[in-house]
Amino acid sequence: MEPKLFCQSCTMPIDNMAYRGTEKDGSKSSDYCKYCYKDGAFTEPDITFEGMKKEILKQLQQMNLPKGIIEKSLENLPNLKRWKKVKV
Ligand SMILES: [Zn+2]
């Protein structure tokens, strides 16, 4: 099954509620995963676009994903809500 919702910061699929970040009031975020977003704030507010790219690359490689999928995730990165305003 194709995931429908992706973290708008790191592209991780967040269809599963368990992977979603939390808002200040404890409700689940529908935009961000639990690694990026906690209690209504980014866990790494100062991370740059390039820094995030490196992080994701490292994580996806550790998951042994096919190269095509890794490239696709990185290609999608600039379109995510968190990075849209950032010039690449
Ligand atoms: Zn994330």
PDB file of the backbone (N, CA, C, O) and the ligand in Angstrom, with CONECT records:
HET     ZN  A 101       1
ATOM      1  N   MET A   1       0.836  -1.207   0.000  1.00  0.00           N
ATOM      2  CA  MET A   1       0.000   0.000   0.000  1.00  0.00           C
ATOM      3  C   MET A   1       0.866   1.251   0.000  1.00  0.00           C
ATOM      4  O   MET A   1       1.803   1.368   0.790  1.00  0.00           O
ATOM      5  N   GLU A   2       0.550   2.175  -0.882  1.00  0.00           N
ATOM      6  CA  GLU A   2       1.298   3.431  -0.946  1.00  0.00           C
ATOM      7  C   GLU A   2       0.936   4.330   0.232  1.00  0.00           C
ATOM      8  O   GLU A   2      -0.243   4.519   0.531  1.00  0.00           O
ATOM      9  N   PRO A   3       1.925   4.874   0.889  1.00  0.00           N
ATOM     10  CA  PRO A   3       1.607   5.812   1.967  1.00  0.00           C
ATOM     11  C   PRO A   3       0.957   7.069   1.406  1.00  0.00           C
ATOM     12  O   PRO A   3       1.302   7.517   0.313  1.00  0.00           O
ATOM     13  N   LYS A   4       0.025   7.630   2.151  1.00  0.00           N
ATOM     14  CA  LYS A   4      -0.665   8.822   1.674  1.00  0.00           C
ATOM     15  C   LYS A   4      -0.134  10.095   2.304  1.00  0.00           C
ATOM     16  O   LYS A   4      -0.077  11.147   1.668  1.00  0.00           O
ATOM     17  N   LEU A   5       0.249   9.982   3.551  1.00  0.00           N
ATOM     18  CA  LEU A   5       0.734  11.168   4.258  1.00  0.00           C
ATOM     19  C   LEU A   5       2.235  11.059   4.503  1.00  0.00           C
ATOM     20  O   LEU A   5       2.743  10.020   4.924  1.00  0.00           O
ATOM     21  N   PHE A   6       2.927  12.161   4.228  1.00  0.00           N
ATOM     22  CA  PHE A   6       4.356  12.188   4.461  1.00  0.00           C
ATOM     23  C   PHE A   6       4.707  13.347   5.389  1.00  0.00           C
ATOM     24  O   PHE A   6       4.057  14.392   5.382  1.00  0.00           O
ATOM     25  N   CYS A   7       5.731  13.137   6.170  1.00  0.00           N
ATOM     26  CA  CYS A   7       6.220  14.224   7.010  1.00  0.00           C
ATOM     27  C   CYS A   7       6.637  15.375   6.101  1.00  0.00           C
ATOM     28  O   CYS A   7       7.376  15.176   5.137  1.00  0.00           O
ATOM     29  N   GLN A   8       6.162  16.575   6.410  1.00  0.00           N
ATOM     30  CA  GLN A   8       6.454  17.740   5.587  1.00  0.00           C
ATOM     31  C   GLN A   8       7.797  18.374   5.944  1.00  0.00           C
ATOM     32  O   GLN A   8       8.076  19.521   5.595  1.00  0.00           O
ATOM     33  N   SER A   9       8.601  17.617   6.632  1.00  0.00           N
ATOM     34  CA  SER A   9       9.940  18.076   6.952  1.00  0.00           C
ATOM     35  C   SER A   9      10.990  17.098   6.437  1.00  0.00           C
ATOM     36  O   SER A   9      12.047  17.515   5.963  1.00  0.00           O
ATOM     37  N   CYS A  10      10.702  15.779   6.530  1.00  0.00           N
ATOM     38  CA  CYS A  10      11.733  14.791   6.180  1.00  0.00           C
ATOM     39  C   CYS A  10      11.255  13.702   5.225  1.00  0.00           C
ATOM     40  O   CYS A  10      12.023  12.790   4.920  1.00  0.00           O
ATOM     41  N   THR A  11      10.026  13.764   4.747  1.00  0.00           N
ATOM     42  CA  THR A  11       9.446  12.824   3.781  1.00  0.00           C
ATOM     43  C   THR A  11       9.098  11.445   4.339  1.00  0.00           C
ATOM     44  O   THR A  11       8.705  10.556   3.584  1.00  0.00           O
ATOM     45  N   MET A  12       9.236  11.262   5.629  1.00  0.00           N
ATOM     46  CA  MET A  12       8.888   9.959   6.179  1.00  0.00           C
ATOM     47  C   MET A  12       7.376   9.729   6.114  1.00  0.00           C
ATOM     48  O   MET A  12       6.605  10.640   6.413  1.00  0.00           O
ATOM     49  N   PRO A  13       6.938   8.514   5.725  1.00  0.00           N
ATOM     50  CA  PRO A  13       5.500   8.245   5.707  1.00  0.00           C
ATOM     51  C   PRO A  13       4.920   8.287   7.122  1.00  0.00           C
ATOM     52  O   PRO A  13       5.477   7.687   8.041  1.00  0.00           O
ATOM     53  N   ILE A  14       3.808   8.990   7.295  1.00  0.00           N
ATOM     54  CA  ILE A  14       3.231   9.106   8.643  1.00  0.00           C
ATOM     55  C   ILE A  14       1.765   8.694   8.648  1.00  0.00           C
ATOM     56  O   ILE A  14       0.962   9.223   9.416  1.00  0.00           O
ATOM     57  N   ASP A  15       1.427   7.743   7.780  1.00  0.00           N
ATOM     58  CA  ASP A  15       0.070   7.192   7.810  1.00  0.00           C
ATOM     59  C   ASP A  15      -0.239   6.601   9.168  1.00  0.00           C
ATOM     60  O   ASP A  15      -1.342   6.745   9.695  1.00  0.00           O
ATOM     61  N   ASN A  16       0.754   5.933   9.723  1.00  0.00           N
ATOM     62  CA  ASN A  16       0.610   5.340  11.041  1.00  0.00           C
ATOM     63  C   ASN A  16       0.674   6.422  12.119  1.00  0.00           C
ATOM     64  O   ASN A  16       1.656   7.156  12.222  1.00  0.00           O
ATOM     65  N   MET A  17      -0.388   6.505  12.915  1.00  0.00           N
ATOM     66  CA  MET A  17      -0.469   7.521  13.973  1.00  0.00           C
ATOM     67  C   MET A  17       0.750   7.499  14.893  1.00  0.00           C
ATOM     68  O   MET A  17       1.169   8.529  15.420  1.00  0.00           O
ATOM     69  N   ALA A  18       1.301   6.317  15.072  1.00  0.00           N
ATOM     70  CA  ALA A  18       2.430   6.168  15.998  1.00  0.00           C
ATOM     71  C   ALA A  18       3.651   6.959  15.546  1.00  0.00           C
ATOM     72  O   ALA A  18       4.529   7.264  16.353  1.00  0.00           O
ATOM     73  N   TYR A  19       3.710   7.294  14.255  1.00  0.00           N
ATOM     74  CA  TYR A  19       4.877   8.003  13.738  1.00  0.00           C
ATOM     75  C   TYR A  19       4.669   9.507  13.680  1.00  0.00           C
ATOM     76  O   TYR A  19       5.581  10.253  13.325  1.00  0.00           O
ATOM     77  N   ARG A  20       3.482   9.946  14.026  1.00  0.00           N
ATOM     78  CA  ARG A  20       3.206  11.372  13.895  1.00  0.00           C
ATOM     79  C   ARG A  20       3.722  12.169  15.091  1.00  0.00           C
ATOM     80  O   ARG A  20       3.761  11.684  16.221  1.00  0.00           O
ATOM     81  N   GLY A  21       4.113  13.403  14.802  1.00  0.00           N
ATOM     82  CA  GLY A  21       4.538  14.296  15.864  1.00  0.00           C
ATOM     83  C   GLY A  21       3.354  14.789  16.667  1.00  0.00           C
ATOM     84  O   GLY A  21       2.206  14.541  16.297  1.00  0.00           O
ATOM     85  N   THR A  22       3.614  15.476  17.750  1.00  0.00           N
ATOM     86  CA  THR A  22       2.527  15.942  18.604  1.00  0.00           C
ATOM     87  C   THR A  22       2.474  17.462  18.671  1.00  0.00           C
ATOM     88  O   THR A  22       3.494  18.149  18.640  1.00  0.00           O
ATOM     89  N   GLU A  23       1.248  17.956  18.764  1.00  0.00           N
ATOM     90  CA  GLU A  23       1.041  19.390  18.974  1.00  0.00           C
ATOM     91  C   GLU A  23       1.154  19.693  20.466  1.00  0.00           C
ATOM     92  O   GLU A  23       1.253  18.796  21.303  1.00  0.00           O
ATOM     93  N   LYS A  24       1.136  21.004  20.768  1.00  0.00           N
ATOM     94  CA  LYS A  24       1.262  21.434  22.161  1.00  0.00           C
ATOM     95  C   LYS A  24       0.221  20.789  23.076  1.00  0.00           C
ATOM     96  O   LYS A  24       0.508  20.441  24.222  1.00  0.00           O
ATOM     97  N   ASP A  25      -1.002  20.637  22.541  1.00  0.00           N
ATOM     98  CA  ASP A  25      -2.075  20.084  23.371  1.00  0.00           C
ATOM     99  C   ASP A  25      -2.072  18.553  23.397  1.00  0.00           C
ATOM    100  O   ASP A  25      -2.965  17.933  23.975  1.00  0.00           O
ATOM    101  N   GLY A  26      -1.058  17.948  22.762  1.00  0.00           N
ATOM    102  CA  GLY A  26      -0.949  16.499  22.805  1.00  0.00           C
ATOM    103  C   GLY A  26      -1.610  15.786  21.642  1.00  0.00           C
ATOM    104  O   GLY A  26      -1.478  14.570  21.507  1.00  0.00           O
ATOM    105  N   SER A  27      -2.321  16.527  20.795  1.00  0.00           N
ATOM    106  CA  SER A  27      -2.943  15.901  19.633  1.00  0.00           C
ATOM    107  C   SER A  27      -1.874  15.598  18.582  1.00  0.00           C
ATOM    108  O   SER A  27      -0.773  16.148  18.618  1.00  0.00           O
ATOM    109  N   LYS A  28      -2.225  14.711  17.644  1.00  0.00           N
ATOM    110  CA  LYS A  28      -1.248  14.305  16.640  1.00  0.00           C
ATOM    111  C   LYS A  28      -1.192  15.296  15.488  1.00  0.00           C
ATOM    112  O   LYS A  28      -2.219  15.819  15.055  1.00  0.00           O
ATOM    113  N   SER A  29      -0.008  15.544  15.004  1.00  0.00           N
ATOM    114  CA  SER A  29       0.164  16.405  13.845  1.00  0.00           C
ATOM    115  C   SER A  29      -0.122  15.607  12.577  1.00  0.00           C
ATOM    116  O   SER A  29       0.239  14.434  12.487  1.00  0.00           O
ATOM    117  N   SER A  30      -0.768  16.235  11.602  1.00  0.00           N
ATOM    118  CA  SER A  30      -0.970  15.541  10.332  1.00  0.00           C
ATOM    119  C   SER A  30       0.066  15.987   9.314  1.00  0.00           C
ATOM    120  O   SER A  30       0.002  15.593   8.149  1.00  0.00           O
ATOM    121  N   ASP A  31       1.016  16.805   9.742  1.00  0.00           N
ATOM    122  CA  ASP A  31       2.048  17.308   8.835  1.00  0.00           C
ATOM    123  C   ASP A  31       3.440  16.747   9.092  1.00  0.00           C
ATOM    124  O   ASP A  31       4.229  16.582   8.161  1.00  0.00           O
ATOM    125  N   TYR A  32       3.741  16.453  10.356  1.00  0.00           N
ATOM    126  CA  TYR A  32       5.129  16.123  10.672  1.00  0.00           C
ATOM    127  C   TYR A  32       5.252  14.833  11.482  1.00  0.00           C
ATOM    128  O   TYR A  32       4.333  14.443  12.202  1.00  0.00           O
ATOM    129  N   CYS A  33       6.406  14.181  11.348  1.00  0.00           N
ATOM    130  CA  CYS A  33       6.643  12.938  12.080  1.00  0.00           C
ATOM    131  C   CYS A  33       7.163  13.237  13.483  1.00  0.00           C
ATOM    132  O   CYS A  33       7.487  14.377  13.816  1.00  0.00           O
ATOM    133  N   LYS A  34       7.232  12.198  14.284  1.00  0.00           N
ATOM    134  CA  LYS A  34       7.614  12.393  15.682  1.00  0.00           C
ATOM    135  C   LYS A  34       9.093  12.726  15.845  1.00  0.00           C
ATOM    136  O   LYS A  34       9.511  13.238  16.884  1.00  0.00           O
ATOM    137  N   TYR A  35       9.883  12.432  14.811  1.00  0.00           N
ATOM    138  CA  TYR A  35      11.313  12.751  14.904  1.00  0.00           C
ATOM    139  C   TYR A  35      11.571  14.219  14.626  1.00  0.00           C
ATOM    140  O   TYR A  35      12.534  14.794  15.135  1.00  0.00           O
ATOM    141  N   CYS A  36      10.708  14.831  13.816  1.00  0.00           N
ATOM    142  CA  CYS A  36      10.901  16.233  13.439  1.00  0.00           C
ATOM    143  C   CYS A  36      10.147  17.186  14.355  1.00  0.00           C
ATOM    144  O   CYS A  36      10.556  18.335  14.528  1.00  0.00           O
ATOM    145  N   TYR A  37       9.060  16.724  14.937  1.00  0.00           N
ATOM    146  CA  TYR A  37       8.102  17.635  15.541  1.00  0.00           C
ATOM    147  C   TYR A  37       7.592  17.068  16.852  1.00  0.00           C
ATOM    148  O   TYR A  37       7.101  15.941  16.905  1.00  0.00           O
ATOM    149  N   LYS A  38       7.713  17.861  17.914  1.00  0.00           N
ATOM    150  CA  LYS A  38       7.272  17.379  19.217  1.00  0.00           C
ATOM    151  C   LYS A  38       6.714  18.534  20.028  1.00  0.00           C
ATOM    152  O   LYS A  38       7.328  19.599  20.102  1.00  0.00           O
ATOM    153  N   ASP A  39       5.553  18.331  20.637  1.00  0.00           N
ATOM    154  CA  ASP A  39       4.910  19.354  21.472  1.00  0.00           C
ATOM    155  C   ASP A  39       4.777  20.698  20.747  1.00  0.00           C
ATOM    156  O   ASP A  39       4.988  21.756  21.339  1.00  0.00           O
ATOM    157  N   GLY A  40       4.427  20.640  19.472  1.00  0.00           N
ATOM    158  CA  GLY A  40       4.153  21.871  18.740  1.00  0.00           C
ATOM    159  C   GLY A  40       5.374  22.597  18.217  1.00  0.00           C
ATOM    160  O   GLY A  40       5.255  23.742  17.779  1.00  0.00           O
ATOM    161  N   ALA A  41       6.552  21.973  18.245  1.00  0.00           N
ATOM    162  CA  ALA A  41       7.758  22.641  17.758  1.00  0.00           C
ATOM    163  C   ALA A  41       8.684  21.640  17.073  1.00  0.00           C
ATOM    164  O   ALA A  41       8.643  20.443  17.357  1.00  0.00           O
ATOM    165  N   PHE A  42       9.506  22.142  16.181  1.00  0.00           N
ATOM    166  CA  PHE A  42      10.482  21.277  15.540  1.00  0.00           C
ATOM    167  C   PHE A  42      11.552  20.851  16.549  1.00  0.00           C
ATOM    168  O   PHE A  42      11.995  21.643  17.381  1.00  0.00           O
ATOM    169  N   THR A  43      11.953  19.591  16.454  1.00  0.00           N
ATOM    170  CA  THR A  43      12.978  19.111  17.382  1.00  0.00           C
ATOM    171  C   THR A  43      14.341  19.713  17.041  1.00  0.00           C
ATOM    172  O   THR A  43      15.201  19.869  17.907  1.00  0.00           O
ATOM    173  N   GLU A  44      14.519  20.049  15.760  1.00  0.00           N
ATOM    174  CA  GLU A  44      15.766  20.706  15.354  1.00  0.00           C
ATOM    175  C   GLU A  44      15.432  21.969  14.580  1.00  0.00           C
ATOM    176  O   GLU A  44      15.511  21.988  13.352  1.00  0.00           O
ATOM    177  N   PRO A  45      15.053  23.034  15.302  1.00  0.00           N
ATOM    178  CA  PRO A  45      14.562  24.245  14.627  1.00  0.00           C
ATOM    179  C   PRO A  45      15.620  24.917  13.766  1.00  0.00           C
ATOM    180  O   PRO A  45      15.278  25.673  12.857  1.00  0.00           O
ATOM    181  N   ASP A  46      16.881  24.663  14.028  1.00  0.00           N
ATOM    182  CA  ASP A  46      17.938  25.372  13.305  1.00  0.00           C
ATOM    183  C   ASP A  46      18.539  24.586  12.150  1.00  0.00           C
ATOM    184  O   ASP A  46      19.452  25.060  11.473  1.00  0.00           O
ATOM    185  N   ILE A  47      18.028  23.395  11.933  1.00  0.00           N
ATOM    186  CA  ILE A  47      18.623  22.585  10.871  1.00  0.00           C
ATOM    187  C   ILE A  47      18.373  23.251   9.518  1.00  0.00           C
ATOM    188  O   ILE A  47      17.290  23.776   9.260  1.00  0.00           O
ATOM    189  N   THR A  48      19.384  23.220   8.670  1.00  0.00           N
ATOM    190  CA  THR A  48      19.254  23.831   7.352  1.00  0.00           C
ATOM    191  C   THR A  48      18.716  22.800   6.368  1.00  0.00           C
ATOM    192  O   THR A  48      18.639  21.608   6.664  1.00  0.00           O
ATOM    193  N   PHE A  49      18.354  23.286   5.212  1.00  0.00           N
ATOM    194  CA  PHE A  49      17.884  22.401   4.157  1.00  0.00           C
ATOM    195  C   PHE A  49      18.962  21.368   3.808  1.00  0.00           C
ATOM    196  O   PHE A  49      18.679  20.177   3.677  1.00  0.00           O
ATOM    197  N   GLU A  50      20.173  21.838   3.663  1.00  0.00           N
ATOM    198  CA  GLU A  50      21.272  20.941   3.327  1.00  0.00           C
ATOM    199  C   GLU A  50      21.524  19.924   4.438  1.00  0.00           C
ATOM    200  O   GLU A  50      21.802  18.752   4.187  1.00  0.00           O
ATOM    201  N   GLY A  51      21.417  20.409   5.667  1.00  0.00           N
ATOM    202  CA  GLY A  51      21.615  19.527   6.815  1.00  0.00           C
ATOM    203  C   GLY A  51      20.567  18.431   6.845  1.00  0.00           C
ATOM    204  O   GLY A  51      20.865  17.268   7.116  1.00  0.00           O
ATOM    205  N   MET A  52      19.339  18.823   6.562  1.00  0.00           N
ATOM    206  CA  MET A  52      18.252  17.849   6.551  1.00  0.00           C
ATOM    207  C   MET A  52      18.457  16.832   5.437  1.00  0.00           C
ATOM    208  O   MET A  52      18.220  15.637   5.618  1.00  0.00           O
ATOM    209  N   LYS A  53      18.891  17.312   4.309  1.00  0.00           N
ATOM    210  CA  LYS A  53      19.147  16.442   3.171  1.00  0.00           C
ATOM    211  C   LYS A  53      20.158  15.359   3.545  1.00  0.00           C
ATOM    212  O   LYS A  53      19.973  14.183   3.232  1.00  0.00           O
ATOM    213  N   LYS A  54      21.208  15.769   4.207  1.00  0.00           N
ATOM    214  CA  LYS A  54      22.239  14.813   4.622  1.00  0.00           C
ATOM    215  C   LYS A  54      21.687  13.799   5.609  1.00  0.00           C
ATOM    216  O   LYS A  54      21.960  12.603   5.512  1.00  0.00           O
ATOM    217  N   GLU A  55      20.897  14.301   6.570  1.00  0.00           N
ATOM    218  CA  GLU A  55      20.274  13.436   7.569  1.00  0.00           C
ATOM    219  C   GLU A  55      19.424  12.355   6.898  1.00  0.00           C
ATOM    220  O   GLU A  55      19.524  11.169   7.214  1.00  0.00           O
ATOM    221  N   ILE A  56      18.599  12.797   5.978  1.00  0.00           N
ATOM    222  CA  ILE A  56      17.675  11.890   5.313  1.00  0.00           C
ATOM    223  C   ILE A  56      18.435  10.857   4.495  1.00  0.00           C
ATOM    224  O   ILE A  56      18.123   9.667   4.521  1.00  0.00           O
ATOM    225  N   LEU A  57      19.429  11.335   3.774  1.00  0.00           N
ATOM    226  CA  LEU A  57      20.245  10.428   2.972  1.00  0.00           C
ATOM    227  C   LEU A  57      20.829   9.330   3.855  1.00  0.00           C
ATOM    228  O   LEU A  57      20.793   8.147   3.515  1.00  0.00           O
ATOM    229  N   LYS A  58      21.362   9.750   4.985  1.00  0.00           N
ATOM    230  CA  LYS A  58      21.972   8.800   5.919  1.00  0.00           C
ATOM    231  C   LYS A  58      20.932   7.782   6.401  1.00  0.00           C
ATOM    232  O   LYS A  58      21.183   6.577   6.412  1.00  0.00           O
ATOM    233  N   GLN A  59      19.765   8.290   6.796  1.00  0.00           N
ATOM    234  CA  GLN A  59      18.728   7.399   7.316  1.00  0.00           C
ATOM    235  C   GLN A  59      18.211   6.429   6.262  1.00  0.00           C
ATOM    236  O   GLN A  59      18.018   5.245   6.537  1.00  0.00           O
ATOM    237  N   LEU A  60      17.989   6.938   5.057  1.00  0.00           N
ATOM    238  CA  LEU A  60      17.459   6.074   4.002  1.00  0.00           C
ATOM    239  C   LEU A  60      18.481   5.016   3.603  1.00  0.00           C
ATOM    240  O   LEU A  60      18.123   3.878   3.301  1.00  0.00           O
ATOM    241  N   GLN A  61      19.738   5.394   3.605  1.00  0.00           N
ATOM    242  CA  GLN A  61      20.775   4.422   3.268  1.00  0.00           C
ATOM    243  C   GLN A  61      20.857   3.337   4.323  1.00  0.00           C
ATOM    244  O   GLN A  61      21.088   2.167   4.015  1.00  0.00           O
ATOM    245  N   GLN A  62      20.665   3.737   5.575  1.00  0.00           N
ATOM    246  CA  GLN A  62      20.676   2.746   6.656  1.00  0.00           C
ATOM    247  C   GLN A  62      19.517   1.770   6.530  1.00  0.00           C
ATOM    248  O   GLN A  62      19.614   0.616   6.947  1.00  0.00           O
ATOM    249  N   MET A  63      18.408   2.251   5.944  1.00  0.00           N
ATOM    250  CA  MET A  63      17.250   1.389   5.762  1.00  0.00           C
ATOM    251  C   MET A  63      17.402   0.493   4.537  1.00  0.00           C
ATOM    252  O   MET A  63      16.521  -0.313   4.237  1.00  0.00           O
ATOM    253  N   ASN A  64      18.529   0.637   3.827  1.00  0.00           N
ATOM    254  CA  ASN A  64      18.809  -0.170   2.641  1.00  0.00           C
ATOM    255  C   ASN A  64      17.741  -0.046   1.560  1.00  0.00           C
ATOM    256  O   ASN A  64      17.382  -1.031   0.915  1.00  0.00           O
ATOM    257  N   LEU A  65      17.245   1.150   1.370  1.00  0.00           N
ATOM    258  CA  LEU A  65      16.239   1.365   0.331  1.00  0.00           C
ATOM    259  C   LEU A  65      16.920   1.426  -1.029  1.00  0.00           C
ATOM    260  O   LEU A  65      18.088   1.799  -1.137  1.00  0.00           O
ATOM    261  N   PRO A  66      16.172   1.054  -2.068  1.00  0.00           N
ATOM    262  CA  PRO A  66      16.736   1.151  -3.416  1.00  0.00           C
ATOM    263  C   PRO A  66      17.099   2.599  -3.744  1.00  0.00           C
ATOM    264  O   PRO A  66      16.457   3.539  -3.276  1.00  0.00           O
ATOM    265  N   LYS A  67      18.131   2.753  -4.551  1.00  0.00           N
ATOM    266  CA  LYS A  67      18.651   4.074  -4.882  1.00  0.00           C
ATOM    267  C   LYS A  67      17.558   4.978  -5.466  1.00  0.00           C
ATOM    268  O   LYS A  67      17.503   6.168  -5.159  1.00  0.00           O
ATOM    269  N   GLY A  68      16.699   4.412  -6.300  1.00  0.00           N
ATOM    270  CA  GLY A  68      15.646   5.198  -6.935  1.00  0.00           C
ATOM    271  C   GLY A  68      14.727   5.850  -5.921  1.00  0.00           C
ATOM    272  O   GLY A  68      14.314   6.996  -6.092  1.00  0.00           O
ATOM    273  N   ILE A  69      14.410   5.118  -4.869  1.00  0.00           N
ATOM    274  CA  ILE A  69      13.516   5.643  -3.836  1.00  0.00           C
ATOM    275  C   ILE A  69      14.200   6.743  -3.046  1.00  0.00           C
ATOM    276  O   ILE A  69      13.584   7.752  -2.703  1.00  0.00           O
ATOM    277  N   ILE A  70      15.464   6.544  -2.762  1.00  0.00           N
ATOM    278  CA  ILE A  70      16.222   7.568  -2.033  1.00  0.00           C
ATOM    279  C   ILE A  70      16.261   8.853  -2.854  1.00  0.00           C
ATOM    280  O   ILE A  70      16.036   9.944  -2.332  1.00  0.00           O
ATOM    281  N   GLU A  71      16.550   8.707  -4.140  1.00  0.00           N
ATOM    282  CA  GLU A  71      16.621   9.890  -4.999  1.00  0.00           C
ATOM    283  C   GLU A  71      15.274  10.606  -5.071  1.00  0.00           C
ATOM    284  O   GLU A  71      15.207  11.835  -5.066  1.00  0.00           O
ATOM    285  N   LYS A  72      14.218   9.825  -5.137  1.00  0.00           N
ATOM    286  CA  LYS A  72      12.881  10.407  -5.221  1.00  0.00           C
ATOM    287  C   LYS A  72      12.552  11.199  -3.953  1.00  0.00           C
ATOM    288  O   LYS A  72      12.000  12.297  -4.020  1.00  0.00           O
ATOM    289  N   SER A  73      12.897  10.630  -2.809  1.00  0.00           N
ATOM    290  CA  SER A  73      12.644  11.317  -1.551  1.00  0.00           C
ATOM    291  C   SER A  73      13.381  12.650  -1.511  1.00  0.00           C
ATOM    292  O   SER A  73      12.825  13.668  -1.098  1.00  0.00           O
ATOM    293  N   LEU A  74      14.629  12.632  -1.940  1.00  0.00           N
ATOM    294  CA  LEU A  74      15.426  13.853  -1.896  1.00  0.00           C
ATOM    295  C   LEU A  74      14.898  14.875  -2.910  1.00  0.00           C
ATOM    296  O   LEU A  74      14.946  16.081  -2.666  1.00  0.00           O
ATOM    297  N   GLU A  75      14.403  14.389  -4.034  1.00  0.00           N
ATOM    298  CA  GLU A  75      13.828  15.280  -5.027  1.00  0.00           C
ATOM    299  C   GLU A  75      12.585  15.973  -4.493  1.00  0.00           C
ATOM    300  O   GLU A  75      12.321  17.135  -4.803  1.00  0.00           O
ATOM    301  N   ASN A  76      11.828  15.243  -3.688  1.00  0.00           N
ATOM    302  CA  ASN A  76      10.588  15.788  -3.144  1.00  0.00           C
ATOM    303  C   ASN A  76      10.828  16.798  -2.035  1.00  0.00           C
ATOM    304  O   ASN A  76       9.969  17.626  -1.731  1.00  0.00           O
ATOM    305  N   LEU A  77      11.969  16.720  -1.455  1.00  0.00           N
ATOM    306  CA  LEU A  77      12.260  17.534  -0.274  1.00  0.00           C
ATOM    307  C   LEU A  77      11.952  19.033  -0.448  1.00  0.00           C
ATOM    308  O   LEU A  77      11.328  19.630   0.431  1.00  0.00           O
ATOM    309  N   PRO A  78      12.374  19.649  -1.557  1.00  0.00           N
ATOM    310  CA  PRO A  78      12.110  21.094  -1.692  1.00  0.00           C
ATOM    311  C   PRO A  78      10.626  21.433  -1.775  1.00  0.00           C
ATOM    312  O   PRO A  78      10.248  22.586  -1.569  1.00  0.00           O
ATOM    313  N   ASN A  79       9.773  20.444  -2.075  1.00  0.00           N
ATOM    314  CA  ASN A  79       8.340  20.707  -2.207  1.00  0.00           C
ATOM    315  C   ASN A  79       7.604  20.608  -0.880  1.00  0.00           C
ATOM    316  O   ASN A  79       6.418  20.930  -0.807  1.00  0.00           O
ATOM    317  N   LEU A  80       8.272  20.177   0.147  1.00  0.00           N
ATOM    318  CA  LEU A  80       7.614  20.001   1.429  1.00  0.00           C
ATOM    319  C   LEU A  80       7.347  21.344   2.080  1.00  0.00           C
ATOM    320  O   LEU A  80       8.054  22.327   1.861  1.00  0.00           O
ATOM    321  N   LYS A  81       6.289  21.347   2.896  1.00  0.00           N
ATOM    322  CA  LYS A  81       5.839  22.561   3.552  1.00  0.00           C
ATOM    323  C   LYS A  81       6.970  23.304   4.282  1.00  0.00           C
ATOM    324  O   LYS A  81       7.069  24.530   4.227  1.00  0.00           O
ATOM    325  N   ARG A  82       7.802  22.538   4.953  1.00  0.00           N
ATOM    326  CA  ARG A  82       8.837  23.180   5.764  1.00  0.00           C
ATOM    327  C   ARG A  82       9.901  23.876   4.927  1.00  0.00           C
ATOM    328  O   ARG A  82      10.514  24.840   5.385  1.00  0.00           O
ATOM    329  N   TRP A  83      10.133  23.393   3.684  1.00  0.00           N
ATOM    330  CA  TRP A  83      11.272  23.880   2.905  1.00  0.00           C
ATOM    331  C   TRP A  83      10.883  24.712   1.715  1.00  0.00           C
ATOM    332  O   TRP A  83      11.745  25.248   1.019  1.00  0.00           O
ATOM    333  N   LYS A  84       9.606  24.826   1.471  1.00  0.00           N
ATOM    334  CA  LYS A  84       9.146  25.519   0.284  1.00  0.00           C
ATOM    335  C   LYS A  84       9.735  26.915   0.109  1.00  0.00           C
ATOM    336  O   LYS A  84      10.062  27.333  -1.001  1.00  0.00           O
ATOM    337  N   LYS A  85       9.863  27.623   1.223  1.00  0.00           N
ATOM    338  CA  LYS A  85      10.340  29.010   1.150  1.00  0.00           C
ATOM    339  C   LYS A  85      11.839  29.090   0.964  1.00  0.00           C
ATOM    340  O   LYS A  85      12.375  30.131   0.584  1.00  0.00           O
ATOM    341  N   VAL A  86      12.517  27.974   1.235  1.00  0.00           N
ATOM    342  CA  VAL A  86      13.975  27.991   1.180  1.00  0.00           C
ATOM    343  C   VAL A  86      14.449  27.902  -0.262  1.00  0.00           C
ATOM    344  O   VAL A  86      13.989  27.051  -1.024  1.00  0.00           O
ATOM    345  N   LYS A  87      15.360  28.773  -0.626  1.00  0.00           N
ATOM    346  CA  LYS A  87      15.929  28.707  -1.965  1.00  0.00           C
ATOM    347  C   LYS A  87      17.008  27.621  -1.987  1.00  0.00           C
ATOM    348  O   LYS A  87      17.829  27.530  -1.075  1.00  0.00           O
ATOM    349  N   VAL A  88      16.994  26.809  -3.026  1.00  0.00           N
ATOM    350  CA  VAL A  88      17.979  25.735  -3.107  1.00  0.00           C
ATOM    351  C   VAL A  88      19.071  26.127  -4.091  1.00  0.00           C
ATOM    352  O   VAL A  88      20.007  25.359  -4.311  1.00  0.00           O
TER     353      VAL A  88
HETATM  354 ZN    ZN A 101       9.940  14.177   9.807  1.00  0.00          ZN2+
END
